[in-house]
Amino acid sequence: MSTRLLIASDIHGSLPRATFLADLARDTAPDSIILLGDLLYHGPRNPLPEGYAPRDVADTLNDWKARIIALRGNCDAEVDQMLLHFPLVESAWLFVDGLRIFASHGHHNQLPDRFPDLAEGDVFLCGHTHIPRAETVEGLHVWNPGSVTLPKQGHPAAYGLYEDGVFRVFDLDGAEVLRHGPLRDGMA
């Protein structure tokens, strides 16, 4: 049986978008919810998002703590951890359906064109840029769901789903934006 992952990045304290993700989790029943950082704070370079309510966002996400794997983004501070009932880690390895997935927010890799040193066939799962991405670059699979709250460069607000070796990005209306895969044991 394939693993189903719900993947989101850059919520930036928007309660409507956190609520959207919670509703989506109820509908899709993912095995895990991967949050790629920048969960509560909007960040000094970003506008205040719609429905900015970091404490309420934390409460909404905490309801899903048993399924959440969360990465720390450049806008996540130690004080945020006081509100969250799940850890924020700098990076994580996920071993899913024979794939090696290295997850991080992505800000340490100076995206969009500098990647961590990973093996050919590995997946680099990241956020940070607010721009969806799903492609293979020199043998490395690069997946980014974009931002669920503050998309950039004309892209829609979006989230990702992984299932059956396929990573897909959807806008908030459910239209598929990008697709990559199927991958099996690192091969496209």
Long-range contacts (C-beta under 8 A, 24 or more apart in sequence): 2-97, 2-163, 2-164, 2-165, 3-31, 3-32, 3-96, 3-97, 3-162, 3-163, 4-28, 4-29, 4-30, 4-31, 4-161, 4-162, 4-163, 5-30, 5-31, 5-32, 5-33, 5-34, 5-94, 5-96, 5-160, 5-161, 5-162, 5-163, 6-30, 6-32, 6-33, 6-34, 6-159, 6-160, 6-161, 7-33, 7-34, 7-36, 7-125, 7-143, 7-145, 7-159, 7-160, 7-161, 7-162, 7-167, 8-33, 8-34, 8-35, 8-36, 8-145, 8-148, 8-159, 8-160, 9-35, 9-36, 9-37, 9-38, 9-73, 9-105, 9-126, 9-127, 9-128, 9-130, 9-144, 9-145, 9-146, 9-147, 9-148, 10-36, 10-37, 10-38, 10-73, 10-127, 10-128, 10-130, 10-146, 10-147, 10-148, 10-149, 10-150, 11-35, 11-38, 11-39, 11-40, 11-57, 11-148, 11-149, 12-38, 12-39, 12-40, 12-41, 12-42, 12-43, 12-46, 12-49, 12-52, 12-75, 12-147, 12-149, 12-150, 13-39, 13-40, 13-41, 13-42, 13-49, 13-52, 13-53, 13-54, 13-57, 14-49, 14-50, 14-51, 14-52, 14-53, 14-57, 14-148, 14-149, 15-51, 15-52, 15-53, 15-56, 15-57, 15-60, 16-50, 16-51, 17-49, 17-50, 17-51, 17-148, 17-149, 17-157, 18-56, 18-57, 18-60, 18-61, 19-60, 20-148, 20-172, 21-60, 21-148, 21-159, 22-60, 22-61, 22-63, 22-64, 24-159, 25-64, 25-67, 28-161, 30-67, 30-161, 31-67, 32-67, 32-68, 32-69, 32-94, 33-64, 33-67, 33-68, 33-69, 34-68, 34-69, 34-70, 34-71, 34-94, 34-103, 34-125, 35-61, 35-68, 35-69, 35-70, 35-71, 36-71, 36-73, 36-103, 36-104, 36-105, 36-106, 36-125, 36-126, 36-127, 36-128, 36-144, 36-145, 37-70, 37-71, 37-72, 37-73, 37-74, 37-75, 37-76, 37-88, 37-104, 37-105, 37-106, 37-107, 37-127, 37-128, 38-73, 38-74, 38-75, 38-76, 38-105, 38-127, 38-128, 39-70, 39-73, 39-76, 39-80, 39-84, 39-88, 40-75, 40-76, 40-80, 40-83, 40-84, 41-75, 41-76, 41-77, 41-80, 42-75, 42-150, 43-74, 43-75, 46-150, 47-150, 49-149, 49-150, 50-149, 54-80, 54-83, 55-83, 58-83, 58-84, 61-86, 62-86, 69-94, 69-103, 71-103, 71-104, 71-105, 71-127, 72-105, 73-105, 73-107, 73-127, 73-128, 74-105, 74-107, 74-128, 76-105, 94-125, 96-162, 97-164, 97-165, 97-184, 98-184, 98-185, 98-186, 99-123, 99-165, 99-183, 99-185, 99-186, 100-186, 101-125, 106-144, 111-144, 115-140, 115-142, 119-186, 120-186, 121-185, 121-186, 121-187, 122-186, 123-167, 123-183, 123-186, 130-155, 131-155, 132-158, 132-160, 132-169, 132-177, 132-178, 133-178, 134-167, 134-168, 134-169, 134-178, 134-179, 134-180, 135-180, 136-180, 136-188, 141-167, 141-180, 141-183, 141-186, 141-188, 143-167, 143-180, 145-169, 146-177, 148-172
